[in-house]
Amino acid sequence: MDDLKHVIIYTDGACLGNPGPGGYGALLINGDRRQHISGGYRLTTNNRMEIMAAIVALDALRLRCRVTLYSDSQYVVNAMSKGWARKWRSNRWMRNKDERAINPDLWERLLQQCERHDVEFKWVRGHAGIDGNERADQLSMQGAQKPGLSPDIEYEKTTRGPVRG
C-alpha cells in the first residue's frame, strides 16, 4: 500500500432548491498538482450531488491510489465509513426489511470506485473556512448554475416518469 500515490480530495454537492438544479465539485490534490472538477444536472437532489462529487473525483484517478476524501456530507461519510452502503447492496438495496435504500444507482458506482482505490472518508464541517472544502463548494455551485444542464436520468425517471431532452 505504501507504493500507492496519495491523493487528497475535497468534494461537495449543491442544489438550488431540493430538488432543483444541482451541481457537484471536487478538488484533487497530489503534491503541488491540483485538479478541479465541476458539473451538474437540471433536476436532482443535494444528496445525489454529494455522492456524485465523490464518484467523479475517484473516477478521475487513472491509477489505483490511496485517497483521503473529505466531505461535509455526513450522509456520504457515514454510509461509506460505517459500511452502510455495502450492507444496503448486500441486502439488494434495502435499508431494512421495509425500506428501500435511496440512490442505489450512485451508491453502486461509488462502491465500485472504492474497490479501485484505497479510500478513507473523512467528514469536515461545511463553511468552516477549510480551503479545500470552500473550493469544492464553489465548484459545486458553479456546476449547478451552468446553462443547459443535462438530465439526471435515474432521478428524473423515478420521480417524473420518462425523461425527455
Z-matrix of the N, CA and C atoms (Angstrom, degrees):
N
C 1 1.448
C 2 1.528 1 110.45
N 3 1.329 2 119.30 1 -30.74
C 4 1.453 3 121.57 2 -177.27
C 5 1.515 4 112.77 3 -64.84
N 6 1.334 5 118.73 4 -21.82
C 7 1.455 6 120.26 5 179.84
C 8 1.533 7 112.66 6 -83.05
N 9 1.316 8 117.30 7 -3.13
C 10 1.460 9 120.51 8 177.07
C 11 1.526 10 110.08 9 -77.73
N 12 1.309 11 115.29 10 140.70
C 13 1.461 12 121.06 11 173.66
C 14 1.527 13 108.42 12 -65.92
N 15 1.354 14 116.03 13 136.44
C 16 1.464 15 120.17 14 178.41
C 17 1.527 16 109.43 15 -97.64
N 18 1.318 17 115.95 16 123.87
C 19 1.456 18 122.57 17 179.34
C 20 1.521 19 108.18 18 -119.46
N 21 1.322 20 115.60 19 134.88
C 22 1.458 21 121.88 20 174.68
C 23 1.523 22 107.33 21 -102.22
N 24 1.323 23 115.87 22 131.99
C 25 1.462 24 121.22 23 -178.22
C 26 1.525 25 109.22 24 -128.01
N 27 1.319 26 115.25 25 134.60
C 28 1.461 27 122.36 26 170.03
C 29 1.523 28 106.79 27 -113.42
N 30 1.326 29 116.94 28 131.59
C 31 1.466 30 120.57 29 -179.60
C 32 1.523 31 110.06 30 -127.70
N 33 1.330 32 114.69 31 155.59
C 34 1.457 33 120.03 32 173.54
C 35 1.521 34 109.41 33 -157.07
N 36 1.316 35 115.08 34 153.99
C 37 1.449 36 122.16 35 174.91
C 38 1.514 37 108.84 36 -125.67
N 39 1.323 38 116.19 37 153.07
C 40 1.462 39 121.13 38 -179.85
C 41 1.517 40 109.29 39 -143.24
N 42 1.300 41 115.22 40 153.71
C 43 1.456 42 120.88 41 176.69
C 44 1.520 43 108.12 42 -143.43
N 45 1.328 44 115.84 43 133.71
C 46 1.466 45 121.75 44 177.21
C 47 1.521 46 106.55 45 -93.69
N 48 1.310 47 115.60 46 86.26
C 49 1.458 48 122.35 47 -165.39
C 50 1.520 49 105.13 48 93.84
N 51 1.288 50 118.03 49 157.87
C 52 1.470 51 118.98 50 -179.33
C 53 1.518 52 109.25 51 -143.85
N 54 1.339 53 118.98 52 92.09
C 55 1.475 54 126.32 53 11.90
C 56 1.528 55 112.30 54 -80.44
N 57 1.317 56 112.28 55 164.73
C 58 1.453 57 121.49 56 178.74
C 59 1.513 58 109.07 57 173.55
N 60 1.331 59 117.22 58 -169.69
C 61 1.463 60 118.96 59 174.44
C 62 1.527 61 108.18 60 -60.71
N 63 1.331 62 115.88 61 134.94
C 64 1.462 63 119.52 62 -176.18
C 65 1.503 64 111.86 63 -132.13
N 66 1.335 65 114.68 64 157.11
C 67 1.446 66 120.07 65 179.43
C 68 1.511 67 111.60 66 -140.12
N 69 1.326 68 114.23 67 158.92
C 70 1.461 69 120.82 68 175.40
C 71 1.517 70 107.84 69 -127.76
N 72 1.313 71 115.16 70 152.25
C 73 1.449 72 120.18 71 178.56
C 74 1.512 73 109.93 72 -145.79
N 75 1.323 74 115.22 73 147.65
C 76 1.458 75 120.25 74 178.18
C 77 1.523 76 109.72 75 -147.06
N 78 1.310 77 114.32 76 142.82
C 79 1.455 78 122.85 77 172.89
C 80 1.516 79 106.59 78 -118.34
N 81 1.340 80 116.08 79 120.65
C 82 1.458 81 122.17 80 178.53
C 83 1.520 82 107.73 81 -106.94
N 84 1.326 83 116.56 82 130.13
C 85 1.455 84 122.14 83 -177.66
C 86 1.519 85 108.91 84 -123.48
N 87 1.337 86 115.24 85 122.95
C 88 1.461 87 122.08 86 176.44
C 89 1.528 88 106.46 87 -133.03
N 90 1.326 89 116.62 88 96.91
C 91 1.460 90 120.30 89 -175.43
C 92 1.520 91 109.96 90 63.26
N 93 1.325 92 116.46 91 -122.13
C 94 1.464 93 121.25 92 178.93
C 95 1.530 94 112.87 93 -88.05
N 96 1.326 95 116.89 94 -8.23
C 97 1.469 96 120.78 95 -177.72
C 98 1.520 97 110.51 96 -86.05
N 99 1.322 98 114.20 97 139.84
C 100 1.459 99 121.28 98 177.06
C 101 1.523 100 108.90 99 -131.38
N 102 1.321 101 115.14 100 138.54
C 103 1.460 102 120.50 101 176.20
C 104 1.527 103 107.28 102 -128.06
N 105 1.340 104 115.28 103 134.95
C 106 1.465 105 121.87 104 178.76
C 107 1.524 106 108.81 105 -110.32
N 108 1.326 107 115.76 106 135.78
C 109 1.464 108 121.43 107 178.59
C 110 1.527 109 107.93 108 -128.94
N 111 1.329 110 115.73 109 135.20
C 112 1.455 111 120.42 110 -179.95
C 113 1.524 112 108.99 111 -149.54
N 114 1.313 113 116.53 112 142.56
C 115 1.454 114 121.65 113 176.22
C 116 1.517 115 109.26 114 -169.27
N 117 1.311 116 116.03 115 -179.71
C 118 1.456 117 117.29 116 -179.44
C 119 1.515 118 113.20 117 -170.63
N 120 1.330 119 114.53 118 -179.55
C 121 1.461 120 123.68 119 -178.16
C 122 1.523 121 109.30 120 -137.41
N 123 1.327 122 115.22 121 152.57
C 124 1.468 123 120.10 122 -174.81
C 125 1.523 124 113.56 123 -71.21
N 126 1.327 125 117.87 124 -29.62
C 127 1.463 126 121.88 125 179.25
C 128 1.523 127 107.81 126 -148.11
N 129 1.316 128 115.50 127 118.32
C 130 1.456 129 120.87 128 -176.72
C 131 1.515 130 108.46 129 -163.38
N 132 1.321 131 116.86 130 -167.20
C 133 1.469 132 121.10 131 177.29
C 134 1.517 133 110.21 132 -124.35
N 135 1.312 134 114.98 133 161.26
C 136 1.455 135 120.52 134 177.88
C 137 1.532 136 111.12 135 -59.97
N 138 1.327 137 117.04 136 -45.03
C 139 1.469 138 119.58 137 -179.20
C 140 1.525 139 111.63 138 -61.11
N 141 1.326 140 117.24 139 -39.86
C 142 1.465 141 119.06 140 178.11
C 143 1.527 142 110.51 141 -63.03
N 144 1.319 143 117.23 142 -38.32
C 145 1.465 144 119.81 143 -179.64
C 146 1.530 145 111.53 144 -71.36
N 147 1.321 146 117.77 145 -32.49
C 148 1.469 147 120.60 146 175.23
C 149 1.535 148 110.21 147 -62.57
N 150 1.331 149 116.54 148 -44.19
C 151 1.469 150 120.53 149 178.68
C 152 1.526 151 109.92 150 -67.94
N 153 1.331 152 116.97 151 -44.45
C 154 1.465 153 121.43 152 -178.37
C 155 1.526 154 111.15 153 -59.49
N 156 1.327 155 117.75 154 -38.01
C 157 1.458 156 120.60 155 179.27
C 158 1.529 157 110.80 156 -58.33
N 159 1.323 158 116.40 157 -43.57
C 160 1.468 159 119.89 158 178.76
C 161 1.529 160 111.09 159 -66.79
N 162 1.323 161 117.12 160 -40.13
C 163 1.473 162 121.10 161 -179.86
C 164 1.518 163 110.89 162 -61.19
N 165 1.326 164 117.27 163 -52.58
C 166 1.468 165 119.62 164 -175.16
C 167 1.523 166 111.10 165 -67.49
N 168 1.327 167 117.46 166 -33.27
C 169 1.462 168 119.91 167 178.23
C 170 1.527 169 110.68 168 -64.90
N 171 1.319 170 116.67 169 -47.68
C 172 1.466 171 119.92 170 179.96
C 173 1.522 172 111.16 171 -67.82
N 174 1.311 173 117.14 172 -35.54
C 175 1.459 174 121.53 173 179.18
C 176 1.536 175 111.46 174 -65.39
N 177 1.327 176 117.01 175 -26.41
C 178 1.465 177 120.83 176 -179.27
C 179 1.534 178 112.43 177 -71.67
N 180 1.325 179 117.34 178 -15.68
C 181 1.464 180 120.70 179 -179.71
C 182 1.518 181 109.23 180 -82.34
N 183 1.314 182 116.29 181 118.87
C 184 1.466 183 120.44 182 -176.20
C 185 1.520 184 112.77 183 -74.11
N 186 1.333 185 116.26 184 -38.44
C 187 1.463 186 121.41 185 -178.70
C 188 1.522 187 109.81 186 -108.05
N 189 1.316 188 115.77 187 158.65
C 190 1.462 189 120.78 188 175.50
C 191 1.525 190 108.38 189 -59.51
N 192 1.325 191 116.44 190 132.66
C 193 1.461 192 121.79 191 -177.28
C 194 1.522 193 110.47 192 -134.41
N 195 1.316 194 113.85 193 160.69
C 196 1.461 195 121.67 194 166.60
C 197 1.522 196 105.02 195 -92.71
N 198 1.327 197 116.61 196 123.50
C 199 1.460 198 121.47 197 -171.20
C 200 1.526 199 110.41 198 -124.20
N 201 1.312 200 115.15 199 134.18
C 202 1.457 201 121.19 200 165.74
C 203 1.525 202 105.09 201 -107.84
N 204 1.332 203 116.14 202 113.32
C 205 1.456 204 121.94 203 -175.84
C 206 1.529 205 108.75 204 -109.05
N 207 1.330 206 115.11 205 117.51
C 208 1.460 207 122.24 206 178.81
C 209 1.526 208 109.33 207 -99.00
N 210 1.331 209 115.34 208 132.00
C 211 1.468 210 121.45 209 178.20
C 212 1.520 211 108.45 210 -140.71
N 213 1.327 212 116.41 211 145.93
C 214 1.463 213 119.32 212 174.12
C 215 1.528 214 110.93 213 -91.57
N 216 1.327 215 116.27 214 10.14
C 217 1.462 216 121.61 215 178.59
C 218 1.530 217 109.89 216 -97.90
N 219 1.324 218 116.04 217 107.05
C 220 1.464 219 118.83 218 175.10
C 221 1.523 220 110.69 219 -62.93
N 222 1.322 221 117.03 220 -30.65
C 223 1.473 222 122.80 221 176.32
C 224 1.526 223 110.15 222 -55.10
N 225 1.320 224 117.51 223 -50.72
C 226 1.465 225 121.71 224 -179.03
C 227 1.522 226 110.79 225 -70.06
N 228 1.320 227 117.14 226 -50.56
C 229 1.465 228 120.79 227 -175.56
C 230 1.526 229 110.76 228 -61.06
N 231 1.311 230 117.73 229 -47.17
C 232 1.466 231 119.58 230 -179.52
C 233 1.518 232 112.40 231 -66.99
N 234 1.322 233 117.38 232 -42.52
C 235 1.471 234 119.86 233 -179.03
C 236 1.524 235 111.25 234 -60.08
N 237 1.326 236 116.65 235 -34.79
C 238 1.461 237 119.72 236 -178.56
C 239 1.526 238 112.56 237 -88.58
N 240 1.318 239 118.19 238 -46.53
C 241 1.462 240 119.80 239 -174.53
C 242 1.534 241 112.54 240 -76.31
N 243 1.311 242 117.09 241 -26.37
C 244 1.465 243 120.13 242 179.28
C 245 1.532 244 112.47 243 -95.77
N 246 1.333 245 116.26 244 0.56
C 247 1.461 246 120.22 245 175.89
C 248 1.515 247 115.40 246 80.08
N 249 1.325 248 117.23 247 10.84
C 250 1.462 249 118.97 248 -178.30
C 251 1.521 250 111.68 249 -61.58
N 252 1.313 251 118.22 250 -45.56
C 253 1.474 252 121.25 251 -176.60
C 254 1.528 253 110.69 252 -62.58
N 255 1.314 254 117.25 253 -40.64
C 256 1.477 255 119.74 254 177.62
C 257 1.531 256 110.68 255 -63.51
N 258 1.323 257 115.31 256 -39.98
C 259 1.465 258 120.01 257 179.02
C 260 1.529 259 110.24 258 -64.73
N 261 1.340 260 116.53 259 -44.07
C 262 1.464 261 119.42 260 178.60
C 263 1.525 262 110.31 261 -59.04
N 264 1.325 263 116.06 262 -44.25
C 265 1.470 264 119.70 263 179.98
C 266 1.520 265 110.31 264 -62.19
N 267 1.326 266 117.73 265 -44.93
C 268 1.469 267 120.08 266 -178.43
C 269 1.529 268 111.72 267 -66.24
N 270 1.336 269 116.23 268 -22.08
C 271 1.468 270 121.45 269 177.22
C 272 1.535 271 111.77 270 -97.93
N 273 1.319 272 115.98 271 25.33
C 274 1.470 273 122.03 272 -179.64
C 275 1.525 274 112.07 273 56.32
N 276 1.298 275 114.83 274 44.41
C 277 1.464 276 123.79 275 176.28
C 278 1.523 277 113.41 276 62.52
N 279 1.316 278 113.88 277 38.06
C 280 1.462 279 120.82 278 171.55
C 281 1.526 280 107.96 279 -111.55
N 282 1.344 281 116.43 280 134.06
C 283 1.469 282 120.40 281 176.95
C 284 1.516 283 110.34 282 -77.13
N 285 1.301 284 115.02 283 -34.80
C 286 1.463 285 121.92 284 175.66
C 287 1.520 286 106.47 285 -154.59
N 288 1.310 287 117.02 286 -167.40
C 289 1.466 288 121.00 287 -175.87
C 290 1.524 289 113.42 288 -58.63
N 291 1.330 290 117.44 289 -31.85
C 292 1.464 291 121.25 290 -172.94
C 293 1.525 292 115.29 291 -113.36
N 294 1.307 293 117.62 292 -13.48
C 295 1.461 294 120.56 293 -168.28
C 296 1.537 295 112.05 294 -117.45
N 297 1.345 296 115.42 295 122.56
C 298 1.458 297 120.50 296 178.09
C 299 1.528 298 110.02 297 -74.51
N 300 1.316 299 115.67 298 145.16
C 301 1.464 300 120.16 299 173.64
C 302 1.529 301 108.34 300 -69.80
N 303 1.313 302 115.99 301 145.22
C 304 1.462 303 122.19 302 178.74
C 305 1.530 304 108.22 303 -93.36
N 306 1.314 305 116.03 304 141.65
C 307 1.474 306 123.48 305 177.23
C 308 1.528 307 114.24 306 66.19
N 309 1.334 308 118.84 307 39.75
C 310 1.472 309 118.86 308 -177.84
C 311 1.523 310 113.64 309 -61.12
N 312 1.337 311 117.21 310 -29.69
C 313 1.465 312 119.49 311 179.29
C 314 1.526 313 111.17 312 -61.55
N 315 1.329 314 116.49 313 -40.58
C 316 1.466 315 120.29 314 -179.62
C 317 1.522 316 112.07 315 -78.70
N 318 1.326 317 117.61 316 -38.88
C 319 1.467 318 119.31 317 177.26
C 320 1.524 319 110.27 318 -60.16
N 321 1.319 320 116.91 319 -39.90
C 322 1.471 321 119.44 320 178.79
C 323 1.525 322 110.46 321 -61.56
N 324 1.298 323 117.07 322 -44.79
C 325 1.472 324 120.55 323 179.14
C 326 1.524 325 111.59 324 -63.53
N 327 1.335 326 116.82 325 -40.08
C 328 1.457 327 119.92 326 179.66
C 329 1.531 328 110.84 327 -67.85
N 330 1.307 329 116.94 328 -41.82
C 331 1.464 330 119.52 329 176.75
C 332 1.526 331 111.22 330 -60.75
N 333 1.320 332 117.37 331 -39.58
C 334 1.469 333 120.27 332 177.65
C 335 1.527 334 110.87 333 -63.35
N 336 1.318 335 117.80 334 -40.84
C 337 1.470 336 120.28 335 177.37
C 338 1.532 337 110.63 336 -63.95
N 339 1.319 338 116.69 337 -37.28
C 340 1.465 339 119.85 338 179.94
C 341 1.522 340 112.48 339 -71.49
N 342 1.314 341 117.55 340 -19.47
C 343 1.459 342 120.91 341 172.89
C 344 1.530 343 110.65 342 -75.80
N 345 1.323 344 117.58 343 -26.06
C 346 1.472 345 122.50 344 177.78
C 347 1.522 346 112.32 345 -78.22
N 348 1.325 347 116.56 346 -31.08
C 349 1.459 348 122.04 347 -172.60
C 350 1.527 349 110.27 348 -125.12
N 351 1.317 350 115.71 349 163.25
C 352 1.460 351 122.49 350 173.65
C 353 1.529 352 106.11 351 -97.10
N 354 1.335 353 116.48 352 98.91
C 355 1.462 354 121.41 353 -169.60
C 356 1.527 355 110.93 354 -112.10
N 357 1.332 356 114.84 355 130.97
C 358 1.453 357 121.93 356 170.91
C 359 1.526 358 106.86 357 -112.90
N 360 1.328 359 116.28 358 123.41
C 361 1.467 360 121.90 359 179.28
C 362 1.520 361 109.38 360 -94.44
N 363 1.338 362 115.80 361 132.28
C 364 1.462 363 120.97 362 178.63
C 365 1.530 364 108.94 363 -131.60
N 366 1.332 365 114.36 364 137.15
C 367 1.461 366 119.90 365 178.60
C 368 1.520 367 109.92 366 -87.86
N 369 1.336 368 116.09 367 138.95
C 370 1.458 369 122.66 368 171.32
C 371 1.526 370 107.80 369 -127.87
N 372 1.315 371 115.54 370 147.31
C 373 1.459 372 119.63 371 178.03
C 374 1.526 373 108.93 372 -71.10
N 375 1.324 374 116.88 373 129.53
C 376 1.452 375 121.62 374 178.01
C 377 1.516 376 111.49 375 -70.68
N 378 1.318 377 115.75 376 149.76
C 379 1.470 378 123.06 377 176.15
C 380 1.527 379 112.00 378 55.39
N 381 1.329 380 115.47 379 38.64
C 382 1.463 381 121.16 380 -179.40
C 383 1.531 382 111.39 381 -111.94
N 384 1.327 383 116.49 382 13.96
C 385 1.455 384 119.94 383 176.86
C 386 1.517 385 114.99 384 83.65
N 387 1.319 386 117.79 385 12.80
C 388 1.471 387 121.04 386 177.05
C 389 1.526 388 106.96 387 -80.73
N 390 1.329 389 116.14 388 116.68
C 391 1.462 390 121.32 389 -170.58
C 392 1.527 391 113.44 390 -51.77
N 393 1.316 392 118.03 391 -50.12
C 394 1.460 393 120.74 392 -177.94
C 395 1.511 394 112.59 393 -62.30
N 396 1.330 395 116.41 394 -40.77
C 397 1.458 396 120.54 395 179.05
C 398 1.522 397 111.12 396 -68.73
N 399 1.321 398 116.92 397 -39.12
C 400 1.468 399 120.25 398 178.31
C 401 1.529 400 110.33 399 -63.12
N 402 1.344 401 116.50 400 -40.31
C 403 1.469 402 119.85 401 179.62
C 404 1.525 403 110.58 402 -67.11
N 405 1.338 404 117.51 403 -42.05
C 406 1.472 405 120.55 404 177.68
C 407 1.523 406 110.61 405 -61.80
N 408 1.320 407 117.10 406 -37.54
C 409 1.468 408 121.76 407 177.00
C 410 1.530 409 110.49 408 -62.40
N 411 1.338 410 116.80 409 -45.75
C 412 1.471 411 120.34 410 178.15
C 413 1.523 412 110.82 411 -60.21
N 414 1.327 413 116.58 412 -43.38
C 415 1.465 414 120.84 413 -179.66
C 416 1.527 415 111.39 414 -64.02
N 417 1.337 416 116.77 415 -39.31
C 418 1.469 417 119.20 416 -179.83
C 419 1.526 418 110.89 417 -67.73
N 420 1.321 419 116.93 418 -38.08
C 421 1.471 420 119.87 419 177.01
C 422 1.532 421 110.71 420 -66.56
N 423 1.320 422 117.09 421 -39.53
C 424 1.470 423 120.23 422 175.93
C 425 1.525 424 110.12 423 -60.83
N 426 1.334 425 116.26 424 -42.25
C 427 1.465 426 120.40 425 179.47
C 428 1.516 427 112.05 426 -61.64
N 429 1.331 428 117.11 427 -40.27
C 430 1.463 429 121.33 428 -178.84
C 431 1.519 430 112.27 429 -69.56
N 432 1.329 431 117.06 430 -23.34
C 433 1.460 432 121.07 431 -175.26
C 434 1.526 433 113.59 432 -100.81
N 435 1.331 434 117.77 433 2.75
C 436 1.463 435 119.42 434 179.15
C 437 1.525 436 110.24 435 -65.80
N 438 1.332 437 116.97 436 142.85
C 439 1.470 438 118.98 437 176.34
C 440 1.528 439 110.89 438 -73.05
N 441 1.315 440 115.40 439 151.17
C 442 1.471 441 120.70 440 174.17
C 443 1.509 442 114.45 441 66.88
N 444 1.328 443 117.88 442 39.39
C 445 1.464 444 121.12 443 -178.77
C 446 1.528 445 110.97 444 -62.88
N 447 1.315 446 115.52 445 144.42
C 448 1.469 447 122.80 446 177.75
C 449 1.525 448 110.39 447 -76.02
N 450 1.322 449 116.13 448 161.29
C 451 1.470 450 118.12 449 175.40
C 452 1.526 451 110.81 450 -75.91
N 453 1.310 452 115.91 451 145.84
C 454 1.470 453 122.37 452 167.59
C 455 1.526 454 103.74 453 -86.80
N 456 1.311 455 115.85 454 87.99
C 457 1.464 456 122.38 455 -167.86
C 458 1.520 457 112.54 456 -54.90
N 459 1.320 458 117.81 457 -48.03
C 460 1.470 459 119.86 458 -178.53
C 461 1.524 460 111.63 459 -62.24
N 462 1.329 461 116.73 460 -41.37
C 463 1.471 462 119.41 461 179.47
C 464 1.526 463 110.46 462 -66.80
N 465 1.320 464 116.37 463 -48.27
C 466 1.466 465 119.24 464 -176.09
C 467 1.520 466 112.09 465 -65.56
N 468 1.319 467 117.92 466 -35.75
C 469 1.466 468 117.55 467 -178.94
C 470 1.522 469 112.04 468 -72.18
N 471 1.332 470 117.25 469 -25.14
C 472 1.470 471 118.59 470 178.47
C 473 1.512 472 111.57 471 -85.59
N 474 1.344 473 118.10 472 -15.27
C 475 1.452 474 119.08 473 -177.14
C 476 1.521 475 113.68 474 -110.59
N 477 1.336 476 116.34 475 -25.26
C 478 1.480 477 117.86 476 -172.56
C 479 1.513 478 114.55 477 -134.67
N 480 1.301 479 118.19 478 7.22
C 481 1.456 480 118.96 479 -176.14
C 482 1.519 481 110.84 480 87.64
N 483 1.335 482 117.98 481 -160.28
C 484 1.467 483 121.50 482 -175.95
C 485 1.538 484 112.02 483 -58.45
N 486 1.321 485 115.18 484 140.85
C 487 1.469 486 121.92 485 179.05
C 488 1.514 487 109.32 486 -89.52
N 489 1.319 488 116.02 487 135.16
C 490 1.460 489 120.94 488 176.98
C 491 1.510 490 108.38 489 -121.59
N 492 1.319 491 115.59 490 138.73
C 493 1.443 492 127.04 491 170.94
C 494 1.418 493 119.31 492 44.39
